[in-house]
């Protein structure tokens, strides 16, 4: 989604809206929260 907004702005001239920026920030914070835990994940089968 973040790359799509940037490509649309660069190639198609689409405006980057505040809602798009806010959504990108939420995505990046979510990725950061998932990856910040230092513990190892235990898998069960």
N, C-alpha and C positions, 0 to 999 in steps of 0.2 A: 504493500500500500504506500509506503513512504517513497519508494523508487518510482512508482506510478505517478504520484503527484509531481515529483521533480521532472520526470520525462514529459508529462503533459504540459508543464509550465515551460520547459525548454523548447520542445518541438512544436506544440500546438498553440503556444501563447496563452494558455489557461492561467487565470489568476490563482495565486495561492491564498486560499481563504483562511481565516482564523480558525475555523472548525477543522480544517485539514491539518494545520499546525498542532492544534490541541490533540487531535487523534494520533498524530505521529509521536507526540510526547508521551501519551498514554501507552502506546505500543513499546516505545523504547524503555520506559519505566518498568513495564511488565517483563520484558526480556531481561533487564538488569536484576529484577527481583528473583526471577527463576535461576539465573546464573550466579548470584552472589553467595548462595549457600555453599560453604566449604566442605560439608559432610558428603560422604559417598552415598549414592542412592542404592538401596538394596532391591534387587529384582526377585520376584517370586514367580514360580511357574506351576 
